[in-house]
Amino acid sequence: MAQRASFASRYGPWAVVTGASSGIGAEFARQLVGRGLAVVLVARRRERLEALGADLHAAHGAEVRVVVSDLAGSDGVANLVAAVADLDVGLLVNNAGVGLKGRLIDLDAGVLRRLVEVNCQAPLALAHGFGRRLVDRGKGGIIMVASTGGFQALPWSAAYGASKGFDLLLGEALAVELRADGVDVLTLAPGGTDTEGPMNTGVDPAKVPGKLMAVEPVVRAALDGLGRRTLVIPGAGNRAAAWATRLVPRAVAARAAGRIMRRVIS
């Protein structure tokens, strides 16, 4: 109980979770409510957000606000920041993301642009928009959801891997910049996770090396590490694979990643 109160005092009373309609984002909302925070659920799918919000309120009596926003839109981030201007936000979870598989030159240019807007531009703008508020209050946190795919070039998922490398480096830099201001920044780099995302981009789970992790331990590792670490890679196998990329030439790591990606795309 004391640990929950301490977490809520430092990162509450409100947390903003983007990409909250499913997967890792929805699990962040569940676990944050379980730790005593109120949550702002952000995504494009209103029905899913409202259903999740009703479940959280029924189970925990939690305060929930739903904000329907397309973060790829020209005013999506500005509208989100304005929609929560009246709330004392202590935690931002930059989770919304777009996955994309296939050879880059065969993909639609508009889809590629959307990936960059959601995976790179929106987290940057939200970290900027909420970062000042957190600095002014002298405490709080930001969680950047990257990926183990951001540790090396990722052929046949080139834009996605590059975008997650952006998130990884942005989060690690902000952890240094904001530490003295009392703001904890953690970058979460999951490996393959059991969500609808991989399947929606054509990944065959049966061909993924190792077992896909459940969302619950992925999110728990991030929240347990917040304020203690600046990078969390859930799963021993994922950590080993991520660190192994530092031991070989980058071209070798890229070729190895490319072989895996070609195998798992159905």
LUMZAMAR-943204 format. One record per residue (C-alpha): x, y, z; chain; residue number from 1; residue in three letters. Coordinates in steps of 0.02 Angstrom, whole numbers, always signed. Layout:
<site c1="X" c2="Y" c3="Z" mol="A" seq="NUM" type="ALA"/>
...
end
This chain:
<site c1="+0" c2="+0" c3="+0" mol="A" seq="1" type="MET"/>
<site c1="+142" c2="+120" c3="+43" mol="A" seq="2" type="ALA"/>
<site c1="+227" c2="+82" c3="-123" mol="A" seq="3" type="GLN"/>
<site c1="+66" c2="+119" c3="-217" mol="A" seq="4" type="ARG"/>
<site c1="+45" c2="+283" c3="-123" mol="A" seq="5" type="ALA"/>
<site c1="+224" c2="+332" c3="-163" mol="A" seq="6" type="SER"/>
<site c1="+200" c2="+294" c3="-348" mol="A" seq="7" type="PHE"/>
<site c1="+37" c2="+392" c3="-356" mol="A" seq="8" type="ALA"/>
<site c1="+115" c2="+539" c3="-264" mol="A" seq="9" type="SER"/>
<site c1="+260" c2="+550" c3="-385" mol="A" seq="10" type="ARG"/>
<site c1="+173" c2="+513" c3="-549" mol="A" seq="11" type="TYR"/>
<site c1="-8" c2="+556" c3="-516" mol="A" seq="12" type="GLY"/>
<site c1="-139" c2="+610" c3="-502" mol="A" seq="13" type="PRO"/>
<site c1="-166" c2="+593" c3="-691" mol="A" seq="14" type="TRP"/>
<site c1="-75" c2="+492" c3="-824" mol="A" seq="15" type="ALA"/>
<site c1="-96" c2="+516" c3="-1012" mol="A" seq="16" type="VAL"/>
<site c1="-83" c2="+355" c3="-1112" mol="A" seq="17" type="VAL"/>
<site c1="-79" c2="+364" c3="-1301" mol="A" seq="18" type="THR"/>
<site c1="-125" c2="+213" c3="-1406" mol="A" seq="19" type="GLY"/>
<site c1="-235" c2="+156" c3="-1262" mol="A" seq="20" type="ALA"/>
<site c1="-368" c2="+64" c3="-1362" mol="A" seq="21" type="SER"/>
<site c1="-277" c2="-103" c3="-1362" mol="A" seq="22" type="SER"/>
<site c1="-119" c2="-199" c3="-1324" mol="A" seq="23" type="GLY"/>
<site c1="+20" c2="-119" c3="-1223" mol="A" seq="24" type="ILE"/>
<site c1="-71" c2="+47" c3="-1208" mol="A" seq="25" type="GLY"/>
<site c1="-229" c2="-31" c3="-1135" mol="A" seq="26" type="ALA"/>
<site c1="-122" c2="-131" c3="-1013" mol="A" seq="27" type="GLU"/>
<site c1="-31" c2="+27" c3="-959" mol="A" seq="28" type="PHE"/>
<site c1="-201" c2="+102" c3="-918" mol="A" seq="29" type="ALA"/>
<site c1="-252" c2="-50" c3="-816" mol="A" seq="30" type="ARG"/>
<site c1="-93" c2="-57" c3="-715" mol="A" seq="31" type="GLN"/>
<site c1="-85" c2="+130" c3="-686" mol="A" seq="32" type="LEU"/>
<site c1="-262" c2="+129" c3="-618" mol="A" seq="33" type="VAL"/>
<site c1="-209" c2="-16" c3="-508" mol="A" seq="34" type="GLY"/>
<site c1="-70" c2="+94" c3="-440" mol="A" seq="35" type="ARG"/>
<site c1="-191" c2="+231" c3="-393" mol="A" seq="36" type="GLY"/>
<site c1="-185" c2="+349" c3="-542" mol="A" seq="37" type="LEU"/>
<site c1="-325" c2="+423" c3="-646" mol="A" seq="38" type="ALA"/>
<site c1="-299" c2="+400" c3="-832" mol="A" seq="39" type="VAL"/>
<site c1="-327" c2="+493" c3="-994" mol="A" seq="40" type="VAL"/>
<site c1="-357" c2="+365" c3="-1132" mol="A" seq="41" type="LEU"/>
<site c1="-302" c2="+425" c3="-1304" mol="A" seq="42" type="VAL"/>
<site c1="-328" c2="+339" c3="-1472" mol="A" seq="43" type="ALA"/>
<site c1="-435" c2="+350" c3="-1628" mol="A" seq="44" type="ARG"/>
<site c1="-563" c2="+215" c3="-1584" mol="A" seq="45" type="ARG"/>
<site c1="-692" c2="+293" c3="-1468" mol="A" seq="46" type="ARG"/>
<site c1="-791" c2="+135" c3="-1437" mol="A" seq="47" type="GLU"/>
<site c1="-640" c2="+40" c3="-1374" mol="A" seq="48" type="ARG"/>
<site c1="-584" c2="+184" c3="-1264" mol="A" seq="49" type="LEU"/>
<site c1="-755" c2="+205" c3="-1187" mol="A" seq="50" type="GLU"/>
<site c1="-771" c2="+18" c3="-1154" mol="A" seq="51" type="ALA"/>
<site c1="-600" c2="+14" c3="-1071" mol="A" seq="52" type="LEU"/>
<site c1="-641" c2="+168" c3="-969" mol="A" seq="53" type="GLY"/>
<site c1="-804" c2="+91" c3="-909" mol="A" seq="54" type="ALA"/>
<site c1="-712" c2="-67" c3="-858" mol="A" seq="55" type="ASP"/>
<site c1="-580" c2="+30" c3="-762" mol="A" seq="56" type="LEU"/>
<site c1="-709" c2="+134" c3="-672" mol="A" seq="57" type="HIS"/>
<site c1="-814" c2="-18" c3="-627" mol="A" seq="58" type="ALA"/>
<site c1="-665" c2="-118" c3="-564" mol="A" seq="59" type="ALA"/>
<site c1="-570" c2="+19" c3="-472" mol="A" seq="60" type="HIS"/>
<site c1="-683" c2="+171" c3="-461" mol="A" seq="61" type="GLY"/>
<site c1="-550" c2="+260" c3="-562" mol="A" seq="62" type="ALA"/>
<site c1="-571" c2="+430" c3="-643" mol="A" seq="63" type="GLU"/>
<site c1="-554" c2="+413" c3="-831" mol="A" seq="64" type="VAL"/>
<site c1="-557" c2="+538" c3="-971" mol="A" seq="65" type="ARG"/>
<site c1="-571" c2="+484" c3="-1153" mol="A" seq="66" type="VAL"/>
<site c1="-488" c2="+590" c3="-1287" mol="A" seq="67" type="VAL"/>
<site c1="-515" c2="+534" c3="-1466" mol="A" seq="68" type="VAL"/>
<site c1="-368" c2="+597" c3="-1567" mol="A" seq="69" type="SER"/>
<site c1="-274" c2="+552" c3="-1724" mol="A" seq="70" type="ASP"/>
<site c1="-95" c2="+596" c3="-1680" mol="A" seq="71" type="LEU"/>
<site c1="-49" c2="+593" c3="-1864" mol="A" seq="72" type="ALA"/>
<site c1="-165" c2="+740" c3="-1896" mol="A" seq="73" type="GLY"/>
<site c1="-97" c2="+915" c3="-1910" mol="A" seq="74" type="SER"/>
<site c1="-181" c2="+969" c3="-1748" mol="A" seq="75" type="ASP"/>
<site c1="-192" c2="+801" c3="-1657" mol="A" seq="76" type="GLY"/>
<site c1="-58" c2="+838" c3="-1528" mol="A" seq="77" type="VAL"/>
<site c1="-117" c2="+1017" c3="-1497" mol="A" seq="78" type="ALA"/>
<site c1="-295" c2="+957" c3="-1471" mol="A" seq="79" type="ASN"/>
<site c1="-238" c2="+825" c3="-1347" mol="A" seq="80" type="LEU"/>
<site c1="-135" c2="+948" c3="-1246" mol="A" seq="81" type="VAL"/>
<site c1="-282" c2="+1069" c3="-1243" mol="A" seq="82" type="ALA"/>
<site c1="-404" c2="+931" c3="-1193" mol="A" seq="83" type="ALA"/>
<site c1="-308" c2="+896" c3="-1032" mol="A" seq="84" type="VAL"/>
<site c1="-254" c2="+1073" c3="-991" mol="A" seq="85" type="ALA"/>
<site c1="-363" c2="+1071" c3="-835" mol="A" seq="86" type="ASP"/>
<site c1="-285" c2="+910" c3="-766" mol="A" seq="87" type="LEU"/>
<site c1="-131" c2="+891" c3="-657" mol="A" seq="88" type="ASP"/>
<site c1="-39" c2="+768" c3="-770" mol="A" seq="89" type="VAL"/>
<site c1="+108" c2="+682" c3="-687" mol="A" seq="90" type="GLY"/>
<site c1="+146" c2="+546" c3="-813" mol="A" seq="91" type="LEU"/>
<site c1="+149" c2="+536" c3="-1002" mol="A" seq="92" type="LEU"/>
<site c1="+154" c2="+365" c3="-1085" mol="A" seq="93" type="VAL"/>
<site c1="+205" c2="+389" c3="-1266" mol="A" seq="94" type="ASN"/>
<site c1="+142" c2="+222" c3="-1329" mol="A" seq="95" type="ASN"/>
<site c1="+45" c2="+255" c3="-1491" mol="A" seq="96" type="ALA"/>
<site c1="+132" c2="+179" c3="-1640" mol="A" seq="97" type="GLY"/>
<site c1="+112" c2="+118" c3="-1818" mol="A" seq="98" type="VAL"/>
<site c1="+190" c2="-44" c3="-1876" mol="A" seq="99" type="GLY"/>
<site c1="+236" c2="-77" c3="-2057" mol="A" seq="100" type="LEU"/>
<site c1="+316" c2="-226" c3="-2142" mol="A" seq="101" type="LYS"/>
<site c1="+378" c2="-251" c3="-2319" mol="A" seq="102" type="GLY"/>
<site c1="+509" c2="-184" c3="-2439" mol="A" seq="103" type="ARG"/>
<site c1="+514" c2="+5" c3="-2421" mol="A" seq="104" type="LEU"/>
<site c1="+498" c2="+46" c3="-2606" mol="A" seq="105" type="ILE"/>
<site c1="+342" c2="-63" c3="-2619" mol="A" seq="106" type="ASP"/>
<site c1="+250" c2="+29" c3="-2482" mol="A" seq="107" type="LEU"/>
<site c1="+129" c2="+175" c3="-2501" mol="A" seq="108" type="ASP"/>
<site c1="+210" c2="+344" c3="-2474" mol="A" seq="109" type="ALA"/>
<site c1="+61" c2="+408" c3="-2375" mol="A" seq="110" type="GLY"/>
<site c1="+70" c2="+261" c3="-2256" mol="A" seq="111" type="VAL"/>
<site c1="+255" c2="+291" c3="-2230" mol="A" seq="112" type="LEU"/>
<site c1="+221" c2="+473" c3="-2192" mol="A" seq="113" type="ARG"/>
<site c1="+89" c2="+424" c3="-2064" mol="A" seq="114" type="ARG"/>
<site c1="+212" c2="+306" c3="-1980" mol="A" seq="115" type="LEU"/>
<site c1="+338" c2="+446" c3="-1956" mol="A" seq="116" type="VAL"/>
<site c1="+204" c2="+565" c3="-1892" mol="A" seq="117" type="GLU"/>
<site c1="+137" c2="+443" c3="-1762" mol="A" seq="118" type="VAL"/>
<site c1="+299" c2="+357" c3="-1712" mol="A" seq="119" type="ASN"/>
<site c1="+418" c2="+506" c3="-1714" mol="A" seq="120" type="CYS"/>
<site c1="+335" c2="+674" c3="-1731" mol="A" seq="121" type="GLN"/>
<site c1="+195" c2="+644" c3="-1604" mol="A" seq="122" type="ALA"/>
<site c1="+306" c2="+575" c3="-1464" mol="A" seq="123" type="PRO"/>
<site c1="+427" c2="+720" c3="-1490" mol="A" seq="124" type="LEU"/>
<site c1="+288" c2="+850" c3="-1485" mol="A" seq="125" type="ALA"/>
<site c1="+204" c2="+769" c3="-1334" mol="A" seq="126" type="LEU"/>
<site c1="+368" c2="+758" c3="-1238" mol="A" seq="127" type="ALA"/>
<site c1="+394" c2="+942" c3="-1275" mol="A" seq="128" type="HIS"/>
<site c1="+215" c2="+990" c3="-1231" mol="A" seq="129" type="GLY"/>
<site c1="+203" c2="+893" c3="-1069" mol="A" seq="130" type="PHE"/>
<site c1="+387" c2="+902" c3="-1023" mol="A" seq="131" type="GLY"/>
<site c1="+376" c2="+1086" c3="-974" mol="A" seq="132" type="ARG"/>
<site c1="+224" c2="+1052" c3="-865" mol="A" seq="133" type="ARG"/>
<site c1="+316" c2="+912" c3="-776" mol="A" seq="134" type="LEU"/>
<site c1="+471" c2="+1020" c3="-750" mol="A" seq="135" type="VAL"/>
<site c1="+364" c2="+1161" c3="-680" mol="A" seq="136" type="ASP"/>
<site c1="+283" c2="+1043" c3="-553" mol="A" seq="137" type="ARG"/>
<site c1="+454" c2="+973" c3="-505" mol="A" seq="138" type="GLY"/>
<site c1="+408" c2="+790" c3="-521" mol="A" seq="139" type="LYS"/>
<site c1="+331" c2="+664" c3="-640" mol="A" seq="140" type="GLY"/>
<site c1="+382" c2="+548" c3="-778" mol="A" seq="141" type="GLY"/>
<site c1="+382" c2="+508" c3="-963" mol="A" seq="142" type="ILE"/>
<site c1="+383" c2="+332" c3="-1035" mol="A" seq="143" type="ILE"/>
<site c1="+438" c2="+316" c3="-1215" mol="A" seq="144" type="MET"/>
<site c1="+387" c2="+151" c3="-1295" mol="A" seq="145" type="VAL"/>
<site c1="+522" c2="+102" c3="-1419" mol="A" seq="146" type="ALA"/>
<site c1="+566" c2="-75" c3="-1474" mol="A" seq="147" type="SER"/>
<site c1="+711" c2="-196" c3="-1483" mol="A" seq="148" type="THR"/>
<site c1="+692" c2="-164" c3="-1669" mol="A" seq="149" type="GLY"/>
<site c1="+769" c2="+7" c3="-1637" mol="A" seq="150" type="GLY"/>
<site c1="+939" c2="-63" c3="-1589" mol="A" seq="151" type="PHE"/>
<site c1="+990" c2="-105" c3="-1768" mol="A" seq="152" type="GLN"/>
<site c1="+934" c2="-79" c3="-1947" mol="A" seq="153" type="ALA"/>
<site c1="+778" c2="-182" c3="-1981" mol="A" seq="154" type="LEU"/>
<site c1="+764" c2="-232" c3="-2165" mol="A" seq="155" type="PRO"/>
<site c1="+585" c2="-267" c3="-2223" mol="A" seq="156" type="TRP"/>
<site c1="+528" c2="-156" c3="-2082" mol="A" seq="157" type="SER"/>
<site c1="+651" c2="-16" c3="-2116" mol="A" seq="158" type="ALA"/>
<site c1="+543" c2="+135" c3="-2076" mol="A" seq="159" type="ALA"/>
<site c1="+471" c2="+57" c3="-1919" mol="A" seq="160" type="TYR"/>
<site c1="+642" c2="+7" c3="-1853" mol="A" seq="161" type="GLY"/>
<site c1="+712" c2="+179" c3="-1890" mol="A" seq="162" type="ALA"/>
<site c1="+566" c2="+263" c3="-1802" mol="A" seq="163" type="SER"/>
<site c1="+592" c2="+157" c3="-1647" mol="A" seq="164" type="LYS"/>
<site c1="+777" c2="+199" c3="-1651" mol="A" seq="165" type="GLY"/>
<site c1="+721" c2="+382" c3="-1647" mol="A" seq="166" type="PHE"/>
<site c1="+611" c2="+349" c3="-1495" mol="A" seq="167" type="ASP"/>
<site c1="+750" c2="+253" c3="-1409" mol="A" seq="168" type="LEU"/>
<site c1="+879" c2="+390" c3="-1428" mol="A" seq="169" type="LEU"/>
<site c1="+754" c2="+528" c3="-1388" mol="A" seq="170" type="LEU"/>
<site c1="+703" c2="+443" c3="-1227" mol="A" seq="171" type="GLY"/>
<site c1="+881" c2="+411" c3="-1172" mol="A" seq="172" type="GLU"/>
<site c1="+929" c2="+592" c3="-1205" mol="A" seq="173" type="ALA"/>
<site c1="+778" c2="+662" c3="-1112" mol="A" seq="174" type="LEU"/>
<site c1="+820" c2="+552" c3="-962" mol="A" seq="175" type="ALA"/>
<site c1="+982" c2="+651" c3="-945" mol="A" seq="176" type="VAL"/>
<site c1="+908" c2="+821" c3="-986" mol="A" seq="177" type="GLU"/>
<site c1="+762" c2="+813" c3="-864" mol="A" seq="178" type="LEU"/>
<site c1="+838" c2="+716" c3="-719" mol="A" seq="179" type="ARG"/>
<site c1="+892" c2="+870" c3="-622" mol="A" seq="180" type="ALA"/>
<site c1="+715" c2="+939" c3="-637" mol="A" seq="181" type="ASP"/>
<site c1="+638" c2="+790" c3="-548" mol="A" seq="182" type="GLY"/>
<site c1="+565" c2="+711" c3="-706" mol="A" seq="183" type="VAL"/>
<site c1="+601" c2="+526" c3="-731" mol="A" seq="184" type="ASP"/>
<site c1="+611" c2="+469" c3="-913" mol="A" seq="185" type="VAL"/>
<site c1="+610" c2="+284" c3="-954" mol="A" seq="186" type="LEU"/>
<site c1="+623" c2="+204" c3="-1125" mol="A" seq="187" type="THR"/>
<site c1="+534" c2="+38" c3="-1141" mol="A" seq="188" type="LEU"/>
<site c1="+601" c2="-74" c3="-1280" mol="A" seq="189" type="ALA"/>
<site c1="+493" c2="-231" c3="-1294" mol="A" seq="190" type="PRO"/>
<site c1="+532" c2="-374" c3="-1410" mol="A" seq="191" type="GLY"/>
<site c1="+393" c2="-472" c3="-1492" mol="A" seq="192" type="GLY"/>
<site c1="+235" c2="-445" c3="-1389" mol="A" seq="193" type="THR"/>
<site c1="+68" c2="-533" c3="-1400" mol="A" seq="194" type="ASP"/>
<site c1="-40" c2="-391" c3="-1466" mol="A" seq="195" type="THR"/>
<site c1="-143" c2="-365" c3="-1623" mol="A" seq="196" type="GLU"/>
<site c1="-6" c2="-255" c3="-1696" mol="A" seq="197" type="GLY"/>
<site c1="+111" c2="-390" c3="-1766" mol="A" seq="198" type="PRO"/>
<site c1="-32" c2="-488" c3="-1843" mol="A" seq="199" type="MET"/>
<site c1="-103" c2="-330" c3="-1923" mol="A" seq="200" type="ASN"/>
<site c1="+63" c2="-304" c3="-2014" mol="A" seq="201" type="THR"/>
<site c1="+75" c2="-481" c3="-2081" mol="A" seq="202" type="GLY"/>
<site c1="+185" c2="-563" c3="-1950" mol="A" seq="203" type="VAL"/>
<site c1="+158" c2="-750" c3="-1925" mol="A" seq="204" type="ASP"/>
<site c1="+176" c2="-778" c3="-1736" mol="A" seq="205" type="PRO"/>
<site c1="+224" c2="-960" c3="-1765" mol="A" seq="206" type="ALA"/>
<site c1="+380" c2="-902" c3="-1859" mol="A" seq="207" type="LYS"/>
<site c1="+439" c2="-775" c3="-1729" mol="A" seq="208" type="VAL"/>
<site c1="+597" c2="-835" c3="-1640" mol="A" seq="209" type="PRO"/>
<site c1="+551" c2="-871" c3="-1460" mol="A" seq="210" type="GLY"/>
<site c1="+381" c2="-844" c3="-1383" mol="A" seq="211" type="LYS"/>
<site c1="+288" c2="-680" c3="-1393" mol="A" seq="212" type="LEU"/>
<site c1="+281" c2="-597" c3="-1222" mol="A" seq="213" type="MET"/>
<site c1="+115" c2="-559" c3="-1141" mol="A" seq="214" type="ALA"/>
<site c1="+78" c2="-375" c3="-1115" mol="A" seq="215" type="VAL"/>
<site c1="+61" c2="-387" c3="-926" mol="A" seq="216" type="GLU"/>
<site c1="+245" c2="-423" c3="-884" mol="A" seq="217" type="PRO"/>
<site c1="+303" c2="-299" c3="-1017" mol="A" seq="218" type="VAL"/>
<site c1="+207" c2="-156" c3="-937" mol="A" seq="219" type="VAL"/>
<site c1="+246" c2="-211" c3="-760" mol="A" seq="220" type="ARG"/>
<site c1="+432" c2="-208" c3="-799" mol="A" seq="221" type="ALA"/>
<site c1="+417" c2="-30" c3="-862" mol="A" seq="222" type="ALA"/>
<site c1="+320" c2="+34" c3="-712" mol="A" seq="223" type="LEU"/>
<site c1="+433" c2="-56" c3="-589" mol="A" seq="224" type="ASP"/>
<site c1="+584" c2="+21" c3="-675" mol="A" seq="225" type="GLY"/>
<site c1="+518" c2="+199" c3="-684" mol="A" seq="226" type="LEU"/>
<site c1="+625" c2="+311" c3="-575" mol="A" seq="227" type="GLY"/>
<site c1="+754" c2="+173" c3="-554" mol="A" seq="228" type="ARG"/>
<site c1="+815" c2="+143" c3="-732" mol="A" seq="229" type="ARG"/>
<site c1="+815" c2="+238" c3="-896" mol="A" seq="230" type="THR"/>
<site c1="+799" c2="+87" c3="-1012" mol="A" seq="231" type="LEU"/>
<site c1="+697" c2="-71" c3="-988" mol="A" seq="232" type="VAL"/>
<site c1="+704" c2="-219" c3="-1108" mol="A" seq="233" type="ILE"/>
<site c1="+580" c2="-349" c3="-1043" mol="A" seq="234" type="PRO"/>
<site c1="+631" c2="-532" c3="-1058" mol="A" seq="235" type="GLY"/>
<site c1="+804" c2="-608" c3="-1040" mol="A" seq="236" type="ALA"/>
<site c1="+807" c2="-667" c3="-1221" mol="A" seq="237" type="GLY"/>
<site c1="+762" c2="-494" c3="-1284" mol="A" seq="238" type="ASN"/>
<site c1="+897" c2="-414" c3="-1178" mol="A" seq="239" type="ARG"/>
<site c1="+1027" c2="-536" c3="-1241" mol="A" seq="240" type="ALA"/>
<site c1="+978" c2="-507" c3="-1422" mol="A" seq="241" type="ALA"/>
<site c1="+979" c2="-318" c3="-1401" mol="A" seq="242" type="ALA"/>
<site c1="+1149" c2="-312" c3="-1320" mol="A" seq="243" type="TRP"/>
<site c1="+1220" c2="-437" c3="-1446" mol="A" seq="244" type="ALA"/>
<site c1="+1197" c2="-307" c3="-1583" mol="A" seq="245" type="THR"/>
<site c1="+1333" c2="-204" c3="-1500" mol="A" seq="246" type="ARG"/>
<site c1="+1459" c2="-345" c3="-1517" mol="A" seq="247" type="LEU"/>
<site c1="+1453" c2="-363" c3="-1707" mol="A" seq="248" type="VAL"/>
<site c1="+1473" c2="-241" c3="-1853" mol="A" seq="249" type="PRO"/>
<site c1="+1313" c2="-147" c3="-1892" mol="A" seq="250" type="ARG"/>
<site c1="+1303" c2="-223" c3="-2067" mol="A" seq="251" type="ALA"/>
<site c1="+1308" c2="-397" c3="-1992" mol="A" seq="252" type="VAL"/>
<site c1="+1169" c2="-353" c3="-1869" mol="A" seq="253" type="ALA"/>
<site c1="+1065" c2="-282" c3="-2012" mol="A" seq="254" type="ALA"/>
<site c1="+1083" c2="-438" c3="-2118" mol="A" seq="255" type="ARG"/>
<site c1="+1037" c2="-550" c3="-1971" mol="A" seq="256" type="ALA"/>
<site c1="+884" c2="-445" c3="-1933" mol="A" seq="257" type="ALA"/>
<site c1="+835" c2="-449" c3="-2116" mol="A" seq="258" type="GLY"/>
<site c1="+840" c2="-638" c3="-2121" mol="A" seq="259" type="ARG"/>
<site c1="+726" c2="-648" c3="-1970" mol="A" seq="260" type="ILE"/>
<site c1="+604" c2="-519" c3="-2040" mol="A" seq="261" type="MET"/>
<site c1="+587" c2="-608" c3="-2207" mol="A" seq="262" type="ARG"/>
<site c1="+550" c2="-770" c3="-2116" mol="A" seq="263" type="ARG"/>
<site c1="+414" c2="-702" c3="-2001" mol="A" seq="264" type="VAL"/>
<site c1="+317" c2="-604" c3="-2131" mol="A" seq="265" type="ILE"/>
<site c1="+179" c2="-721" c3="-2191" mol="A" seq="266" type="SER"/>
end
